[in-house]
């Protein structure tokens, strides 16, 4: 095996690892806390979905997210926690019945939004999406 080719491969791998660390942001000084809770639609648990916590200008530095499963979510379970600050919460809820082009099923409601302020401590957030009468 050619020693020069081996050295080139190792250098390329080290560069790739360094690039990944820079992209992921391993140097962030933002302290993250977790948010968990429930999501209901028309009084029933949302079977599947996603919650995004979008920072409001001048507040937290990065977006948090969580997956909804059987009406519950937890940013500590495969999601991303939140820094202290104000957030716009976006909820996407689905019926959980997988279809051809819809792995989470059909949408239950238009994107739901609301505000949330994270103090820096772990928090519980219960989100109630109300059913909108047809024609509104």
FIKOLZA-1660 file (N, C-alpha, C; in steps of 0.1 Angstrom, whole numbers, plus 5000, padded with zeros to 4 digits):
% residues 136
   i   px   py   pz ch aa at
   1 5008 4988 5000  A  X  N
   1 5000 5000 5000  A  X CA
   1 5009 5012 5000  A  X  C
   2 5005 5022 4993  A  X  N
   2 5013 5035 4991  A  X CA
   2 5012 5043 5004  A  X  C
   3 5022 5046 5011  A  X  N
   3 5022 5054 5023  A  X CA
   3 5016 5069 5020  A  X  C
   4 5020 5074 5009  A  X  N
   4 5015 5087 5005  A  X CA
   4 5000 5088 5004  A  X  C
   5 4994 5077 4997  A  X  N
   5 4979 5077 4996  A  X CA
   5 4972 5075 5009  A  X  C
   6 4978 5067 5018  A  X  N
   6 4973 5065 5031  A  X CA
   6 4973 5078 5039  A  X  C
   7 4983 5086 5038  A  X  N
   7 4984 5099 5045  A  X CA
   7 4974 5109 5039  A  X  C
   8 4972 5109 5026  A  X  N
   8 4962 5117 5020  A  X CA
   8 4948 5114 5024  A  X  C
   9 4945 5101 5025  A  X  N
   9 4932 5097 5030  A  X CA
   9 4930 5101 5044  A  X  C
  10 4940 5099 5053  A  X  N
  10 4938 5103 5067  A  X CA
  10 4936 5119 5068  A  X  C
  11 4944 5126 5060  A  X  N
  11 4942 5141 5061  A  X CA
  11 4928 5145 5056  A  X  C
  12 4923 5138 5046  A  X  N
  12 4910 5141 5041  A  X CA
  12 4899 5138 5051  A  X  C
  13 4901 5127 5058  A  X  N
  13 4891 5123 5068  A  X CA
  13 4892 5133 5080  A  X  C
  14 4903 5137 5084  A  X  N
  14 4905 5147 5095  A  X CA
  14 4898 5160 5091  A  X  C
  15 4900 5164 5079  A  X  N
  15 4894 5176 5074  A  X CA
  15 4878 5175 5074  A  X  C
  16 4873 5164 5070  A  X  N
  16 4859 5161 5070  A  X CA
  16 4853 5162 5084  A  X  C
  17 4860 5156 5094  A  X  N
  17 4856 5156 5108  A  X CA
  17 4856 5170 5113  A  X  C
  18 4866 5178 5110  A  X  N
  18 4867 5192 5114  A  X CA
  18 4855 5200 5108  A  X  C
  19 4853 5198 5095  A  X  N
  19 4842 5205 5089  A  X CA
  19 4828 5202 5095  A  X  C
  20 4826 5189 5099  A  X  N
  20 4814 5185 5105  A  X CA
  20 4812 5192 5119  A  X  C
  21 4823 5193 5127  A  X  N
  21 4822 5200 5139  A  X CA
  21 4819 5215 5138  A  X  C
  22 4824 5221 5127  A  X  N
  22 4821 5235 5125  A  X CA
  22 4807 5237 5121  A  X  C
  23 4802 5228 5112  A  X  N
  23 4788 5229 5108  A  X CA
  23 4778 5227 5119  A  X  C
  24 4781 5217 5127  A  X  N
  24 4772 5214 5139  A  X CA
  24 4772 5225 5149  A  X  C
  25 4783 5232 5150  A  X  N
  25 4784 5243 5160  A  X CA
  25 4788 5238 5174  A  X  C
  26 4798 5230 5175  A  X  N
  26 4802 5224 5187  A  X CA
  26 4807 5235 5197  A  X  C
  27 4810 5247 5192  A  X  N
  27 4815 5257 5201  A  X CA
  27 4804 5267 5206  A  X  C
  28 4792 5263 5205  A  X  N
  28 4781 5272 5209  A  X CA
  28 4781 5273 5224  A  X  C
  29 4779 5285 5229  A  X  N
  29 4779 5287 5244  A  X CA
  29 4765 5288 5249  A  X  C
  30 4755 5286 5240  A  X  N
  30 4741 5286 5244  A  X CA
  30 4737 5274 5253  A  X  C
  31 4733 5277 5265  A  X  N
  31 4728 5266 5274  A  X CA
  31 4714 5262 5270  A  X  C
  32 4712 5249 5268  A  X  N
  32 4699 5245 5264  A  X CA
  32 4691 5238 5275  A  X  C
  33 4678 5240 5275  A  X  N
  33 4670 5233 5285  A  X CA
  33 4659 5226 5277  A  X  C
  34 4653 5216 5283  A  X  N
  34 4643 5208 5276  A  X CA
  34 4629 5212 5278  A  X  C
  35 4621 5210 5268  A  X  N
  35 4606 5212 5269  A  X CA
  35 4599 5199 5266  A  X  C
  36 4589 5196 5274  A  X  N
  36 4581 5184 5271  A  X CA
  36 4566 5188 5274  A  X  C
  37 4557 5180 5269  A  X  N
  37 4543 5183 5271  A  X CA
  37 4534 5175 5262  A  X  C
  38 4522 5180 5260  A  X  N
  38 4512 5173 5253  A  X CA
  38 4507 5182 5242  A  X  C
  39 4501 5176 5231  A  X  N
  39 4495 5184 5220  A  X CA
  39 4481 5177 5218  A  X  C
  40 4471 5185 5219  A  X  N
  40 4457 5179 5216  A  X CA
  40 4451 5187 5204  A  X  C
  41 4442 5181 5197  A  X  N
  41 4435 5187 5186  A  X CA
  41 4420 5183 5189  A  X  C
  42 4412 5193 5190  A  X  N
  42 4398 5191 5193  A  X CA
  42 4396 5182 5205  A  X  C
  43 4405 5184 5215  A  X  N
  43 4404 5176 5228  A  X CA
  43 4410 5162 5227  A  X  C
  44 4415 5158 5216  A  X  N
  44 4421 5144 5215  A  X CA
  44 4436 5145 5212  A  X  C
  45 4444 5136 5217  A  X  N
  45 4459 5136 5215  A  X CA
  45 4462 5136 5200  A  X  C
  46 4471 5144 5195  A  X  N
  46 4476 5144 5182  A  X CA
  46 4485 5131 5180  A  X  C
  47 4481 5122 5170  A  X  N
  47 4488 5110 5169  A  X CA
  47 4503 5111 5165  A  X  C
  48 4506 5121 5156  A  X  N
  48 4519 5122 5150  A  X CA
  48 4521 5137 5146  A  X  C
  49 4534 5141 5146  A  X  N
  49 4537 5155 5142  A  X CA
  49 4550 5160 5146  A  X  C
  50 4552 5173 5144  A  X  N
  50 4565 5179 5147  A  X CA
  50 4562 5193 5153  A  X  C
  51 4570 5197 5163  A  X  N
  51 4569 5210 5169  A  X CA
  51 4583 5217 5166  A  X  C
  52 4582 5229 5161  A  X  N
  52 4594 5238 5159  A  X CA
  52 4593 5249 5169  A  X  C
  53 4604 5253 5175  A  X  N
  53 4605 5264 5184  A  X CA
  53 4615 5274 5177  A  X  C
  54 4609 5284 5170  A  X  N
  54 4617 5294 5162  A  X CA
  54 4620 5306 5171  A  X  C
  55 4633 5309 5172  A  X  N
  55 4637 5321 5181  A  X CA
  55 4631 5334 5175  A  X  C
  56 4626 5342 5184  A  X  N
  56 4622 5356 5180  A  X CA
  56 4634 5365 5181  A  X  C
  57 4635 5374 5172  A  X  N
  57 4647 5383 5171  A  X CA
  57 4651 5389 5185  A  X  C
  58 4664 5389 5188  A  X  N
  58 4669 5394 5200  A  X CA
  58 4669 5384 5212  A  X  C
  59 4664 5372 5209  A  X  N
  59 4663 5362 5220  A  X CA
  59 4673 5351 5218  A  X  C
  60 4668 5339 5219  A  X  N
  60 4676 5327 5218  A  X CA
  60 4684 5327 5204  A  X  C
  61 4694 5319 5204  A  X  N
  61 4702 5318 5192  A  X CA
  61 4698 5308 5182  A  X  C
  62 4692 5297 5186  A  X  N
  62 4689 5286 5177  A  X CA
  62 4676 5280 5179  A  X  C
  63 4671 5273 5169  A  X  N
  63 4658 5266 5168  A  X CA
  63 4658 5253 5176  A  X  C
  64 4647 5251 5183  A  X  N
  64 4645 5238 5190  A  X CA
  64 4634 5230 5182  A  X  C
  65 4633 5217 5185  A  X  N
  65 4623 5209 5178  A  X CA
  65 4620 5197 5186  A  X  C
  66 4609 5191 5183  A  X  N
  66 4605 5178 5189  A  X CA
  66 4595 5171 5181  A  X  C
  67 4595 5158 5182  A  X  N
  67 4585 5149 5175  A  X CA
  67 4573 5146 5184  A  X  C
  68 4561 5147 5178  A  X  N
  68 4549 5144 5185  A  X CA
  68 4546 5129 5183  A  X  C
  69 4543 5122 5193  A  X  N
  69 4539 5108 5192  A  X CA
  69 4529 5105 5202  A  X  C
  70 4517 5101 5198  A  X  N
  70 4506 5098 5207  A  X CA
  70 4503 5110 5216  A  X  C
  71 4503 5122 5211  A  X  N
  71 4499 5134 5218  A  X CA
  71 4510 5139 5228  A  X  C
  72 4522 5133 5228  A  X  N
  72 4533 5138 5237  A  X CA
  72 4545 5141 5229  A  X  C
  73 4553 5151 5235  A  X  N
  73 4566 5154 5229  A  X CA
  73 4576 5157 5240  A  X  C
  74 4589 5156 5236  A  X  N
  74 4599 5159 5246  A  X CA
  74 4612 5162 5237  A  X  C
  75 4617 5174 5239  A  X  N
  75 4629 5178 5231  A  X CA
  75 4641 5170 5235  A  X  C
  76 4641 5163 5246  A  X  N
  76 4652 5154 5250  A  X CA
  76 4652 5141 5243  A  X  C
  77 4641 5137 5237  A  X  N
  77 4639 5125 5230  A  X CA
  77 4640 5126 5215  A  X  C
  78 4653 5128 5210  A  X  N
  78 4655 5129 5195  A  X CA
  78 4652 5143 5190  A  X  C
  79 4651 5153 5198  A  X  N
  79 4648 5166 5194  A  X CA
  79 4660 5175 5197  A  X  C
  80 4657 5188 5200  A  X  N
  80 4667 5198 5203  A  X CA
  80 4661 5207 5213  A  X  C
  81 4668 5209 5225  A  X  N
  81 4663 5218 5235  A  X CA
  81 4664 5233 5231  A  X  C
  82 4660 5242 5240  A  X  N
  82 4659 5256 5238  A  X CA
  82 4668 5264 5247  A  X  C
  83 4674 5275 5242  A  X  N
  83 4681 5284 5250  A  X CA
  83 4670 5294 5256  A  X  C
  84 4674 5302 5265  A  X  N
  84 4665 5311 5271  A  X CA
  84 4661 5322 5261  A  X  C
  85 4648 5326 5261  A  X  N
  85 4643 5336 5252  A  X CA
  85 4629 5333 5248  A  X  C
  86 4625 5342 5238  A  X  N
  86 4611 5341 5233  A  X CA
  86 4612 5333 5220  A  X  C
  87 4601 5325 5218  A  X  N
  87 4600 5316 5206  A  X CA
  87 4586 5317 5200  A  X  C
  88 4586 5315 5187  A  X  N
  88 4573 5313 5180  A  X CA
  88 4572 5298 5178  A  X  C
  89 4562 5292 5184  A  X  N
  89 4560 5277 5183  A  X CA
  89 4551 5274 5171  A  X  C
  90 4556 5264 5163  A  X  N
  90 4548 5260 5151  A  X CA
  90 4546 5245 5153  A  X  C
  91 4533 5241 5152  A  X  N
  91 4529 5227 5154  A  X CA
  91 4523 5222 5141  A  X  C
  92 4528 5211 5136  A  X  N
  92 4523 5203 5125  A  X CA
  92 4517 5190 5130  A  X  C
  93 4504 5188 5128  A  X  N
  93 4498 5176 5134  A  X CA
  93 4492 5167 5123  A  X  C
  94 4494 5154 5124  A  X  N
  94 4490 5144 5114  A  X CA
  94 4482 5132 5121  A  X  C
  95 4474 5125 5113  A  X  N
  95 4466 5114 5118  A  X CA
  95 4474 5102 5121  A  X  C
  96 4487 5101 5117  A  X  N
  96 4495 5089 5120  A  X CA
  96 4493 5077 5112  A  X  C
  97 4484 5078 5101  A  X  N
  97 4482 5067 5092  A  X CA
  97 4490 5069 5080  A  X  C
  98 4501 5062 5079  A  X  N
  98 4511 5063 5068  A  X CA
  98 4504 5061 5055  A  X  C
  99 4507 5069 5045  A  X  N
  99 4502 5068 5032  A  X CA
  99 4514 5069 5022  A  X  C
 100 4512 5067 5009  A  X  N
 100 4523 5066 5000  A  X CA
 100 4533 5078 5001  A  X  C
 101 4528 5090 5000  A  X  N
 101 4537 5101 5000  A  X CA
 101 4536 5109 5013  A  X  C
 102 4530 5103 5023  A  X  N
 102 4528 5110 5036  A  X CA
 102 4532 5100 5048  A  X  C
 103 4544 5100 5052  A  X  N
 103 4548 5090 5062  A  X CA
 103 4541 5092 5076  A  X  C
 104 4537 5105 5079  A  X  N
 104 4530 5107 5091  A  X CA
 104 4515 5107 5089  A  X  C
 105 4510 5105 5077  A  X  N
 105 4496 5105 5074  A  X CA
 105 4491 5119 5069  A  X  C
 106 4478 5121 5070  A  X  N
 106 4472 5133 5065  A  X CA
 106 4472 5144 5076  A  X  C
 107 4473 5156 5072  A  X  N
 107 4473 5167 5081  A  X CA
 107 4460 5169 5088  A  X  C
 108 4460 5171 5101  A  X  N
 108 4448 5173 5108  A  X CA
 108 4443 5187 5108  A  X  C
 109 4452 5197 5107  A  X  N
 109 4449 5211 5108  A  X CA
 109 4459 5219 5102  A  X  C
 110 4456 5232 5098  A  X  N
 110 4467 5241 5093  A  X CA
 110 4477 5243 5103  A  X  C
 111 4489 5247 5099  A  X  N
 111 4500 5249 5109  A  X CA
 111 4495 5258 5121  A  X  C
 112 4496 5253 5133  A  X  N
 112 4492 5261 5145  A  X CA
 112 4504 5268 5150  A  X  C
 113 4502 5281 5154  A  X  N
 113 4513 5289 5159  A  X CA
 113 4509 5295 5173  A  X  C
 114 4519 5297 5181  A  X  N
 114 4517 5304 5194  A  X CA
 114 4530 5308 5199  A  X  C
 115 4530 5317 5209  A  X  N
 115 4542 5322 5215  A  X CA
 115 4546 5313 5227  A  X  C
 116 4559 5313 5230  A  X  N
 116 4564 5306 5242  A  X CA
 116 4577 5313 5247  A  X  C
 117 4578 5315 5260  A  X  N
 117 4590 5321 5265  A  X CA
 117 4597 5311 5274  A  X  C
 118 4610 5308 5271  A  X  N
 118 4618 5298 5278  A  X CA
 118 4627 5305 5288  A  X  C
 119 4626 5302 5301  A  X  N
 119 4634 5309 5311  A  X CA
 119 4648 5304 5312  A  X  C
 120 4651 5292 5307  A  X  N
 120 4664 5286 5309  A  X CA
 120 4663 5274 5317  A  X  C
 121 4652 5271 5324  A  X  N
 121 4650 5259 5331  A  X CA
 121 4641 5250 5323  A  X  C
 122 4642 5237 5326  A  X  N
 122 4633 5227 5319  A  X CA
 122 4618 5231 5321  A  X  C
 123 4610 5229 5311  A  X  N
 123 4596 5234 5311  A  X CA
 123 4587 5224 5306  A  X  C
 124 4574 5225 5310  A  X  N
 124 4563 5217 5304  A  X CA
 124 4554 5227 5297  A  X  C
 125 4550 5222 5285  A  X  N
 125 4541 5230 5276  A  X CA
 125 4530 5222 5271  A  X  C
 126 4518 5225 5274  A  X  N
 126 4506 5218 5269  A  X CA
 126 4499 5226 5258  A  X  C
 127 4498 5221 5246  A  X  N
 127 4493 5229 5235  A  X CA
 127 4480 5223 5231  A  X  C
 128 4470 5232 5230  A  X  N
 128 4456 5228 5227  A  X CA
 128 4452 5235 5214  A  X  C
 129 4451 5227 5203  A  X  N
 129 4447 5232 5190  A  X CA
 129 4432 5230 5189  A  X  C
 130 4425 5241 5187  A  X  N
 130 4411 5241 5186  A  X CA
 130 4406 5238 5172  A  X  C
 131 4395 5230 5171  A  X  N
 131 4390 5228 5157  A  X CA
 131 4383 5240 5153  A  X  C
 132 4386 5245 5140  A  X  N
 132 4380 5256 5135  A  X CA
 132 4368 5252 5127  A  X  C
 133 4356 5258 5129  A  X  N
 133 4344 5255 5122  A  X CA
 133 4346 5258 5107  A  X  C
 134 4340 5249 5098  A  X  N
 134 4342 5251 5084  A  X CA
 134 4337 5265 5080  A  X  C
 135 4344 5271 5070  A  X  N
 135 4340 5284 5065  A  X CA
 135 4347 5295 5072  A  X  C
 136 4355 5292 5082  A  X  N
 136 4363 5303 5089  A  X CA
 136 4377 5303 5086  A  X  C
% end
